[in-house]
Amino acid sequence: MSHPPLGNLHPSISAIAEHHPPALSFLNPQFTDLHAWRKTARAKALELLRYAPPPVRQDPQVIEVVDKGDYVREKVSFASTPWTRIPAYVLIPKGLGAPAPGIVALHDHGGYYVHGKEKLVETERESPHLIAYRRSGYGGRAFADALARRGYVVIVSDAFYWGERRLDLQQTPPELVKEMQRRAQFKTGVAGVNETYSLLEELVMRHIVAAGATWMGILVHDDRASVDYLCSRPEVDGERIGCVGLSMGAMRANWLFGTDPRIRVAVSVGWMTDWRELLPEHIARHSWAQYVPGLTGWLELSDVAAMGMPGALMVQQCAQDALFPPIGMQRTCDRLAALYAKAGLSERFAYRFYDAPHQFNVEMQEEAFAWLDRWLK
């Protein structure tokens, strides 16, 4: 017989979860008006994210332009706060006769911090590690490129702590880095660097919380800044914006869809399980970046995504995904179906389980793209 990871403490924690149901869920009978509920729920969700920097001019800069044949890849940067600039790729199809729909493509966590946006965008002189990673997680396809070839203007930015925004280990106390490398059991090369970053996540989270914010708050704010930039482009129709992501990218998509009314459609791949469903066995398998203290007393993750109604949402789950309990994935999808049904919007929600491990393979991508086409074209 297996025991919960926290042993004798589990009953107390389980009782806390049971006695703190989400007070602002749209499924609660006191909520009948979708618009009024969404306004209240979004305000609480944004409050819990604890991150509201002052407005700033984005001051966009184009760093590089590469002709990719049927589309152009720009590398850009723009400000999201007075203290932050975000590096991103923007993919622009050629031959646009009118403003096109836009997609915010959101990269994953994957324990792979060396790259962020490059996971989804094909670049020159790619490392074997990146190619292998994309093969295992994305069927070998840079799906942002596939979306550009389909006629979408696509933006892919580096999340805080990934890619060009990762921690500079050269500016980190050497004794701390050595300790993390020791804990990484002497892994070398890219694997060792990624393991070191993974072990440092807890320290980063402590600093963010001590500073008065949440890591998820930073991610959501910056992703909304990506929407700002995308909508500022003359090639983009700001009334037709969607988002899609795998894993942590799906978590980012859930929050972006729920908090930004400009997002008309979302595809959430491999991260749609309510937090309570992860207790007790699966909670430790997820990054510090994704926790929002106090959230579940007000909203479950499915409620956060449902704040995007009347926007259209597709959830793709992987039946062999070891990061989530199968029954938890199913119950959360059923709960989302109930949320959309209560709003009279059942046709705007879809979910499917795939007989695959944690990934966004080409078959899944094609079905996701068809969903985006349905609501944006």
TORLUMGU-695143 format. One line per 5 residues: number of its first residue (from 0); for each residue y, x, z of C-alpha. Coordinates in steps of 0.5 Angstrom, whole numbers, always signed. Example, Ala and Ser with C-alpha at 12.3 -4.5 7.8 and 13.67 -1.06 7.14 Angstrom:
2
0	-9:+25:+16 | -2:+27:+14
This chain:
377
0	+0:+0:+0 | +7:+3:-2 | +13:+3:+3 | +20:+2:+1 | +24:+9:+0
5	+28:+7:+7 | +22:+5:+11 | +24:+1:+17 | +31:+1:+15 | +29:-4:+9
10	+29:-10:+13 | +36:-10:+15 | +38:-8:+8 | +35:-13:+5 | +37:-18:+10
15	+44:-16:+8 | +43:-17:+1 | +40:-24:+3 | +46:-26:+7 | +52:-24:+2
20	+51:-28:-4 | +56:-27:-10 | +61:-32:-7 | +65:-32:-14 | +59:-33:-19
25	+61:-38:-24 | +54:-41:-22 | +57:-43:-15 | +58:-51:-16 | +65:-50:-14
30	+67:-47:-20 | +67:-52:-26 | +73:-49:-30 | +71:-43:-34 | +78:-41:-35
35	+80:-41:-28 | +74:-38:-26 | +75:-32:-31 | +82:-31:-28 | +80:-31:-21
40	+73:-27:-22 | +77:-22:-26 | +82:-21:-21 | +77:-19:-16 | +73:-15:-20
45	+79:-10:-22 | +81:-10:-15 | +74:-8:-13 | +74:-2:-18 | +80:+1:-14
50	+83:+4:-20 | +90:+2:-23 | +94:+8:-26 | +101:+7:-28 | +102:+5:-35
55	+103:+11:-40 | +105:+12:-47 | +99:+14:-51 | +102:+19:-55 | +96:+20:-60
60	+95:+26:-63 | +90:+28:-69 | +86:+34:-68 | +82:+34:-74 | +80:+30:-80
65	+73:+31:-84 | +71:+27:-90 | +64:+25:-89 | +64:+22:-96 | +64:+14:-95
70	+68:+15:-88 | +73:+19:-85 | +72:+22:-78 | +78:+24:-74 | +78:+27:-68
75	+84:+25:-63 | +86:+25:-56 | +91:+20:-53 | +93:+19:-46 | +90:+14:-41
80	+94:+16:-35 | +100:+20:-33 | +95:+26:-31 | +89:+24:-37 | +88:+25:-44
85	+82:+23:-47 | +78:+26:-53 | +75:+21:-58 | +72:+21:-65 | +75:+15:-70
90	+71:+13:-76 | +74:+10:-81 | +71:+7:-87 | +74:+9:-94 | +76:+3:-99
95	+79:-2:-94 | +82:-7:-97 | +85:-10:-91 | +84:-9:-83 | +77:-8:-81
100	+74:-10:-75 | +73:-5:-69 | +68:-3:-65 | +68:+1:-58 | +61:+5:-58
105	+60:+8:-51 | +55:+14:-50 | +50:+14:-45 | +49:+18:-38 | +42:+21:-40
110	+42:+26:-35 | +46:+30:-41 | +53:+32:-39 | +54:+37:-44 | +55:+32:-50
115	+59:+25:-49 | +61:+23:-56 | +57:+27:-60 | +51:+23:-58 | +53:+18:-62
120	+57:+21:-68 | +54:+26:-73 | +58:+33:-73 | +57:+40:-76 | +52:+45:-73
125	+49:+41:-68 | +45:+44:-63 | +37:+43:-63 | +38:+40:-56 | +43:+35:-58
130	+38:+33:-64 | +32:+32:-60 | +36:+28:-55 | +39:+23:-60 | +32:+23:-63
135	+29:+21:-56 | +34:+16:-55 | +37:+13:-61 | +31:+14:-66 | +35:+20:-69
140	+41:+16:-71 | +48:+17:-70 | +49:+10:-69 | +57:+10:-69 | +56:+13:-76
145	+52:+7:-78 | +57:+2:-76 | +62:+6:-80 | +58:+5:-86 | +57:-2:-85
150	+65:-3:-85 | +67:-2:-78 | +72:+2:-75 | +69:+6:-69 | +72:+10:-63
155	+67:+14:-59 | +71:+17:-53 | +68:+22:-48 | +67:+19:-41 | +70:+22:-35
160	+65:+28:-33 | +62:+28:-40 | +63:+33:-46 | +70:+36:-46 | +71:+32:-40
165	+66:+35:-36 | +67:+40:-30 | +68:+47:-31 | +63:+51:-28 | +67:+57:-29
170	+73:+54:-24 | +68:+52:-19 | +66:+56:-13 | +61:+61:-15 | +57:+59:-8
175	+57:+52:-10 | +54:+53:-17 | +49:+58:-14 | +46:+53:-9 | +46:+47:-14
180	+42:+52:-19 | +37:+54:-13 | +36:+46:-12 | +35:+46:-20 | +29:+50:-19
185	+31:+55:-23 | +32:+51:-30 | +35:+55:-35 | +39:+54:-41 | +42:+47:-43
190	+37:+44:-38 | +39:+48:-32 | +46:+46:-34 | +45:+39:-34 | +41:+39:-28
195	+47:+43:-24 | +52:+37:-26 | +47:+32:-24 | +46:+35:-17 | +54:+35:-17
200	+55:+28:-18 | +55:+26:-11 | +60:+31:-9 | +64:+28:-15 | +63:+21:-12
205	+65:+23:-5 | +72:+26:-8 | +73:+20:-12 | +72:+15:-6 | +76:+20:-2
210	+82:+19:-7 | +82:+12:-6 | +78:+10:-13 | +71:+9:-16 | +68:+12:-21
215	+66:+6:-25 | +74:+4:-24 | +76:+11:-28 | +70:+9:-33 | +73:+2:-34
220	+80:+4:-35 | +79:+9:-40 | +75:+5:-44 | +80:+0:-44 | +85:+5:-46
225	+80:+6:-52 | +81:-1:-54 | +89:+0:-53 | +88:+6:-58 | +83:+2:-63
230	+88:-4:-63 | +94:+1:-65 | +91:+3:-71 | +93:+0:-78 | +86:+0:-80
235	+84:-5:-75 | +84:-12:-74 | +86:-13:-66 | +83:-20:-66 | +76:-17:-68
240	+74:-12:-63 | +67:-11:-60 | +63:-6:-56 | +56:-3:-56 | +52:+2:-51
245	+46:+4:-49 | +44:+5:-41 | +51:+8:-38 | +54:+6:-44 | +51:-1:-43
250	+54:-1:-36 | +61:+1:-39 | +60:-5:-44 | +58:-10:-39 | +65:-8:-35
255	+69:-7:-41 | +67:-14:-44 | +68:-17:-37 | +75:-15:-36 | +78:-14:-43
260	+79:-21:-47 | +80:-17:-53 | +73:-16:-53 | +70:-21:-57 | +63:-19:-58
265	+58:-14:-54 | +51:-11:-54 | +48:-9:-48 | +42:-4:-48 | +38:-2:-43
270	+42:-4:-37 | +43:-11:-35 | +39:-12:-28 | +43:-15:-22 | +44:-10:-17
275	+39:-14:-12 | +34:-14:-17 | +33:-6:-16 | +32:-6:-8 | +28:-3:-6
280	+24:+1:-11 | +29:+3:-16 | +36:+3:-13 | +36:+11:-13 | +34:+12:-20
285	+41:+11:-22 | +48:+15:-23 | +53:+15:-17 | +58:+13:-23 | +56:+6:-23
290	+56:+4:-16 | +62:-1:-14 | +62:-2:-7 | +63:-9:-4 | +61:-12:-11
295	+55:-16:-10 | +59:-20:-4 | +63:-23:-10 | +60:-22:-16 | +53:-20:-19
300	+53:-15:-25 | +51:-21:-29 | +57:-25:-27 | +61:-19:-29 | +59:-19:-36
305	+59:-27:-36 | +67:-26:-35 | +67:-24:-42 | +66:-31:-44 | +67:-35:-49
310	+65:-28:-52 | +58:-27:-55 | +54:-23:-51 | +47:-20:-53 | +42:-16:-48
315	+37:-12:-51 | +32:-10:-45 | +26:-5:-46 | +19:-7:-43 | +17:+0:-42
320	+23:+2:-38 | +22:+5:-32 | +29:+5:-29 | +28:-2:-28 | +23:-7:-25
325	+21:-12:-31 | +21:-18:-26 | +29:-16:-25 | +30:-15:-32 | +28:-22:-34
330	+31:-26:-28 | +38:-23:-29 | +37:-25:-37 | +35:-32:-34 | +41:-32:-30
335	+46:-30:-36 | +43:-35:-40 | +44:-40:-34 | +52:-38:-34 | +53:-39:-41
340	+49:-46:-41 | +54:-48:-35 | +60:-46:-40 | +57:-50:-46 | +56:-43:-49
345	+49:-42:-50 | +49:-40:-57 | +53:-34:-56 | +48:-31:-51 | +42:-28:-54
350	+37:-23:-51 | +30:-20:-53 | +25:-15:-50 | +22:-9:-54 | +16:-6:-53
355	+19:+1:-52 | +21:+6:-46 | +29:+7:-45 | +32:+7:-51 | +36:+4:-57
360	+32:+5:-63 | +33:+4:-70 | +30:-3:-70 | +34:-5:-64 | +40:-2:-67
365	+39:-6:-74 | +39:-13:-69 | +45:-11:-65 | +49:-10:-72 | +47:-16:-74
370	+49:-20:-68 | +56:-16:-69 | +57:-18:-76 | +55:-25:-74 | +61:-26:-69
375	+66:-21:-72 | +65:-21:-80
